[in-house]
Amino acid sequence: MFRLAIMGVLPLLVCASVSAQTRPELSVTLGESNQGSGLYVPSAGDGVNKPDLVGDVAVRRVAESSLFLYVKIDHPAYREGPLDLYVSAVVFDDTVMGLALEFDRAAERPDIRTWYTQTENAHFLTGLKQWRTLHFHLPAARMGRGQNHGTDFRLVAPGIAFREIRVSTVCPAGFDPAAGADIELLKRLAVQRANGMELTIGNDATATEAALFKALSVSSVESYVDWAGVEPLEGQWDWGQWDKQVDVLRGQGLKWVPFLIAGPAYATPLWFQNSSDSRVYRCLEHGRDSKVQSLFNPALKPQVERFLNAFAERYRDSGVIESLLLGITGIYGESIYPAGSEGGWTARLTGKYHNHFGWWAGDEDAVRAFRAAMRERYGRVRRLNVAWGTDFEAFEQVTTFLPNKAYNDRARADFVEWYQQAMTDWAVFWVKAARKAFPKTPVYLCTGGDGNPVLGADFTAQTAAIARYGAGVRITNEGSNYANNFSLTREVATATRHYGTFCGFEPASQVDVAGGVARIYNATASGARQLHDYKNNLFGRVRVAGKGSLENFRRNAAWLIPRSPRVRVAMYLSRETWALQTESVKRALSLVRVLRDASDLDLVTRRSLADGHLRDYSVLVLAESAVLEPESAKAIEKWVRKGGQLIAATRPDETLGGRLYDHSDWRARLFAEAEPGCSSRRKVGKGTTILLQVADSELSRIADLLEGGADGKLDGLYATETAEGVLWFDSKKALIWLENR
């Protein structure tokens, strides 16, 4: 079956003819030496390699901590490009992982960087314990030494032993581009998994990779389809790259997840960036512009709609789309404001630009939007002056400001909450436009970060706002540590269950072997519908103790099925506190990680409480809540009196909910007095409250109060109750198991 499918999309390669100018074959035999006839293999940076032995054969092995084997072509006959090249690598197949080649290719368009283009054919090692010769075709190699260390190509092969590298302009005898997806190899790698969980891999797939993905139970491939890439000149749409990708996916029965991006510097065409309609974010810290389009720019909306409609006209009825992912702003496409460092691959179109973690509301459009929002909130400038302690004569004098320089706490809260609401409104615009263009296609909003207000993403508010249009959320912040992943993704998972929609999880960057298992557990135990990974993680750029990432995935893939966790404990995330004390974000998430070891829990906010979702829980933890909105305090008291158990914790120098509002009567009704460092318990209606004061180093005292449940211990074992039984995860052994009941 596999061979027929492969041949359907992989026609035999027609080898290029030898150039009129005869070019000799170049080679390097690797061992103690790393230089040969016209080829040089450096050892530095992300390409460290060292002499080694496989039996009695001298080799050079890529260091476990590195990723690549770089190769520089240094011969007069190969000095000028582009050239059609063939690379043959003799490697020892002793693990399960992918092995790809990326080369410096001549660009067809000057606005596209192609220094790390992957060859159409990739290969897969399966632990055969034997030598293999792997061939790669490098069409239009630039010969510009544009890769790291002044090299021309690199093999993605951490920990792999190489005996020889050869380069030629002549097609090697017997070279077959389908060799990397040989039917016998696919049989060795294939896995079985129950239907239901979307498993999507990015970015893009060659025909060979698509054959492997299908064998691994992958459901779809994700592609970064940015506006700049498909409309490089105004009114001239270029879909060639994506037509080819769709053909490849169809050939293997895979679906497609196009990540539709407009706004970031790399995703906005230069013709628009150079026009009078371009308006970019300006930071409040330095008064400097970014290269990212401001979401407050009214001229951007019709362009987003044009882009979405043009894509829909081309692919809506293709039958290949599994879901759409929307990249609405920020540096990469998440629904957050600019953050990170200057440069990197997102500067490939524009060059370096001003970028940092900060407040991006200094542009004129943002100022006008803030002024209008405050006019709507207060009606009269006199009322604003009373709230802020200011003496403005008219709303026209109101402008944006750094939160730490706000007139008072009320002004700071107003600004920060407006800043987040603006991002939520922008997300709604995108989702509505996408839904109009794709009435029936599942849509995910891409978001990221940790919920800090400076980033602008209120996960619960965004989820609630787009759920009415049938859209879900993809959050892009996972790493290798389960507890940390849980703290960053559970608010989204909680909100999508509350509002009847769906979510997916994506890693922020590289994930190690054990982290891959942690991500599988987090997805299924949280009730996610989609798990995304990058092929570089799956194909083993990171290896531990000789076990490849791909091998570990195959061992645990069967756990990837949709589940509905049964959660009775919730923790309140006081976003109103975060607006005034952004340092509370880290402390709150630190507490989430501690509590998760003792019990499964959901994360709720004032929006959750306003929509009545507190009724789903029997225990609520209230901490890091120096500010508490009156409506939230009222909802919590009502829930306690109906039988809930409230565990409230403060640091010795804090008053629960006391900043910005007077909750003294509320505290008196709910809590008994507690001495510093002690706790108190009180019966309130049919419920119970516990108040304790703890230092940051004593967070485990809160976990001790979470009685019952499947776990109850701080031991690195995590439990989630499901309809099938208790699903366990041992974070130390990276082991998942189900305890049936």
Order of alpha helices (4+ residues) and beta strands (2+ residues): alpha-beta-beta-beta-beta-beta-beta-beta-beta-beta-beta-beta-beta-alpha-beta-alpha-beta-alpha-alpha-beta-alpha-beta-beta-alpha-beta-alpha-alpha-alpha-beta-alpha-beta-alpha-beta-alpha-beta-alpha-beta-beta-alpha-beta-alpha-alpha-beta-alpha-beta-alpha-beta-alpha-beta-beta-alpha-beta-beta-beta
